[in-house]
């Protein structure tokens, strides 16, 4: 599993909106104290989606995407030179896993 939100993005939003003491309960699940509250609450899902739409991909997501593209190019070249379809099959499997990981989970 990969992180879809950079902690810096969430910290900046919390600072702008008066939320304090940000912590990560588990991957991509952020909690903080809203203004004037004594109990932490999860950062609202619509806010996380808005931040994601504004900021784009995290470094980890970019790395996975680039590796999928490079792996595909290497697989195509290997398939041509080796006259064997197996590198393409492996690239397809790797790309399927990568795309599945890039999907945002519904909270």
N, C-alpha and C positions, 0 to 999 in steps of 0.2 A: 504494500500500500504506500501511496505517496501523499505528501502534504499538498493540498490544493490552495492553502492560504499561507502566506509568509507571516510570521509572528509580528514583524515590523509593521505590516499593514494594519493588523488588528490593534496593536499598541497605539498607532497614530490615530485610529478612529476613536479608541477609548479616551485618549488625551483630548481630542477635539470635542467629545460629547460628555465629558465629565465622569466617565466610568473609571473605577479604580481597581487596583490589585488583580490584574488580569492573570489567569492561570489556564493551563490546558489540561482538561480532565482526561481526554484521550485524543488520538489523532483527529484533527479537524473539528474538535468540539471545545469551544472556548467559553469560559465563564469569567464574569467580573461583577463588581458591585456597581449597580446603577446609581446615579446621583441621589443622595438622601436615603439610601436603603441600607439595611443592616444584614441582608442576606444576598449572597451572590446569585446571579441569574445567568442563563446562557445568553451569549450574544445572539440576537435574533437572526433567523435564517435569511430573511430578506435583506438584512444589512450585510451579511456575509456574501450573498449573491451580488449585491451592489458593489461591494469592494472588489470582488473577483472580476466583474464586468469592467470596472474602471482600471484595475491594475494589470489584468491579463494573466499570463502564465507565470508560475514560480520558477526559480532556477532549476529545481528538480524536474519539473514538467518539461522545461525546455531541453534539459539534458536527455531525458527519455525520448522526446520527439526527434532530436537530432540523431540519437543512436539508432532509432528505428529507420530513419531515412538512410543513414550511412550503411546500416546492415542490409537494407534492401538493395542498395547500389552494389555492394560487395557480392550479394547473393546473385544478382543478375549477371555480373561479370563472371563469377565462378560457374554459373550454369552454362554460359556460352563457352568458356574455355574447357570445362570438364565434360561438356555434353551430357550433363546429368541434372535432373530436376530437383534433387534433394536440397541443394542450398536455397532454392525458392520456397520449398515446403517449410524449411526451418525459419526463413525470414517471415513467412506468412504467420507461423505460430507465434514468433516473437512479437510481430506487429499486432496480432490479436490480443495478446496479453497487455501490450502497451496501451492500446486504445481502451481496453477495459479499465485499466488503472487511471486513465485520464478522465473517465466519466465522474461527474460529481455525484456523490451519494445524497439522497434525500434525507434530511435530518428529521 
